[in-house]
Amino acid sequence: MSPVPDSPASPWRHGVTGALRAALVPLAACAAALLLLTAYTTTGAAGDPPARISVGNGRIFAPLNAATTAAFFDITNTGAAADTLESVSSPSLRVAMLGRNVSKDGTGRMEPVQSLVVPARSEVRMTPFTVDVMVLDPPLLNVGDTISVDLWFRTSGRITVEAETVPARW
């Protein structure tokens, strides 16, 4: 018996097999790199470092009239990135919004504020002379009463804090 000569397709098959083997190493390296990058970002280690927001010293003025009052908080960010307070809400308060005191020609008035940036590694203290939480149509509050307030931050989400009713003096 004489040997059967190789079919004409054999060199082509060897060429394709060799090309696939040559492509396998870079393909495996890319897949491993993608897997490692996915694991890295999933842990939260990638990207900007997070803000670390804490809120304390919540107080709300006992309303002097039925129309308005104000609440105040100390916001601390110990993180390496800024965060933004975007809104305030409470089941106990009818209307609550960020505001600031504006004086013009000796007359003071409150005006709404869209948001409040809390820089990295800093503290923002709300006062009657800076930014506060304006409360319209407040409920009856007596000195010593506490209410629960939700502060909504862009990246930190909702932080719930208690505010104690205090006399309206500064």
N, C-alpha and C positions, 0 to 999 in steps of 0.2 A: 504494500500500500504506500502510495506516495503521500507526502504531507499536503494538507489542504492549504492553499495559499490564503493569506489574510484577506478578508473582504475589504473593499475600498473604503468602507465606513470606519474601520478600525482606527486609522490615524486621526480621524475627526473626533472619535470618542475619547481617545487619549488626550487630545488637545482640550476638550471641554472638561474632562475630569481634572486635568492639571490646573485649568483656570479656576475651577470651583475650589480646589484645594488652596490655591494661592489667595483667593478672596476670603476664605474662611477665617484666617487669622485677623485681618483688619475688621471684619464684621463682628467677630467675637469681642474684640477690644472695644468697639463702639457700643455694643450691647452692654458690656460690663460697665463702661463709663456712664451710660444712660441710667443703668440700675443704681449705681452709686450716687449720682446726682439726684435722682428721685428720692432716695433714702435720706440724703442730706437736707433737701428742702422740706420733706415731710416732717422731719424732727423740729423744724422751726429755726434751725441754725443759720439758714441762708437768708439773705436779704437784710433789710434794716433791722437793727436791734429794737425790741419792743419798748413801748412806754410802760411804766409801772405806776399806775395811778392809785392813790388812796385819798379818801375824802373824810374829813372830820370837822369837829367844832361846828356842827350844824345848829343854827339858831334862827328863829323867826320872830319878828316883832309882834307883840300882842297888838292887834289892830286898834288904832285910835278912832277909826271910822269904818263904816261898812263898805267903803269903796276900794281901798288898797292897803297893802302892807308889803313888807319885803323880807326875804330870807337870805341867809349868808352862809357860806361854807369856806373852809380852808382846803384847797386842793394841792396835793403834793405829787410830783412826778419824779420818782427816783430812777427812772429808766433812761436809756441813752437816746430816745427819740421823743419828739414832741407829740402831743395828742390834742384833740380839739373837743371841747364841750359844745355839743350842738343843740341840746334841748334839755328841759327839765319837766318832769311830770310828777303827779301825786294823786292817788285816789281821794285824798282828803282835801285837795285844793282844786277849785273849779278851773281857774286859768292861772298858769304859771309860765313865765318866760324870762329869758335873760334880758337885763336892762342896765342902764347906767344913768347916773345923775348928770344932767347938763345944766350949767348956769349961764344965763345970758342976761345982761343988763340988771344984775342983782336978783333975778328970779330963777329959781331952780325948777326943773321938770325932769321927768323920767322919759327916756326914749328906748325903744327896743334895740337889742344887740343880736345879730344873727348867730354868732358863735364866739367862743372864748378859747384862744390858744393857750395851752399849758406847756411851756418850753421844757425840754429835757433837763433833768437835774435841777428843778426849781419848784417854788411854791407860789401859788396865787391865793391871796386872801381877799375874799369879797368883803366890802364895807359899804356903808351908805354913801361914801364919797367916790367909790370906784364902780366896779361891776357888781351887780347883785341879782337876785331872782325877784322879779316883780310879781306880786300876787294880786290879781284883780278879783273883787267880790269874795274876800276871804271868809272862811267859816268862823264861828265864834270860837276864839282861842283864849284860854286863861293862862297866866304865867305858870310855868311848870308843865303844861301839856306838851306832849311830843307827837310829831307826825312823821310818817315815812315819806321820803322824797327819793325819786329816781333821777339820777343824773346820767344822761346819755352821751357817751364819748364816741368819736368816729372810729377809733381802733380798739379801745378797751371795752366798748359796749356799755351795758347798764351797770351802774354802781348805785346800790340802795343805801341810804344813810338816814339816820334819825335826826330831826331838827327839834330842839327844845324851844318852847315859847318863852321869850324874855321881854322885860319892859322895853318900850320903844324909846330908848335913850342911848346916846353913844358917848 
